[in-house]
C-alpha cells in the first residue's frame, strides 16, 4: 500500500486555470485564527500537490510530531501512524467518496461533508479512535476538488468505519456499507424540542432535578426523555448523547 492510493484518479488535478487560482487568497490566516479557538484540529488539503497546506498545532492528533513535521510528511503520515487495516479502509473510503462526488452536480459539491472514524497513534504510541469531517472549499472549473478542509476530533464511536455523507439543509444522509462498498440513503436523526432542551441543560451542568425544575416537568419525565434519547442515538449515557449531538450538529 502507498499513500498515493489515497488520491483518486477520479479527482486528479493536473493544472489550474487563472480563475481557479483567483480563489487562493489569504484564507489561511482565517483558518489559523479558527484553529486558535477550537480544540479540534484543522487540516487543509491540496489535491493538486497531494499534501497538506496547513496542519493545526494540536498534539493530541499528531502522533508525537509537530505540525510542521506532519506537513512535511504529507499523507505518508497516515501510512506510518495508522494501522494497516484502517489505512486500507481509508483507501476504500477515498475511492467510494470520489465516486459519490462524481454523481453530484458541480454547483452542489461544496454542500457535502464526509465523515469517518479510524485509529491513529498518539504520542505514547497507543491507538486512539479519531473522526475526520471533510468538505471541499475550492473546486477547479471542471468541478474537481482542488482544496478541502478536514476537521479532526476524538470519535464518539467505539470502532473504525462509520462512514457518512451529509448534504447541507437536507434530511438525507448516505452511509457507506464497507462490506458491499455501496452507499445507502437514510433519513437523518432529528431530535424533539424537549430532547434538545434536556441536552442543553445537561451541557450547562444541570442535574436531573435542576432540569425538571427549569422545564416544569417531573424527574421521572426527564428520565423518560433521556431513555428515549439514548435509544434514538444508540448511546448509553448523557456524555455520549451530548458528544453525538454536537458531532452531528443536532443541537
Secondary structure, 3 states (H helix, E strand, C coil): CCHHHHCCHHHCCCCCCHHHHHCCCCHHHHHHHHHHCCCCEEEEEECCCCEEEEECCCHHHCCCCCHHHHHHHCCHHHHHHCCHHHHHHHHHHHHHHHHHHHCCCHHHHHHEEEEEEEEEECCCCCEEEEEEEEEEEEECCCCCEEEEEEEEEECCCCCCEEEEEEECCCCEEEEEECCCCEEEEEECCCCCHHHHHHHHHHHCCCCHHHHHHHHCCCHHHHHHHHHHHHHHHCCCCHHHHHHHHHHCCCC
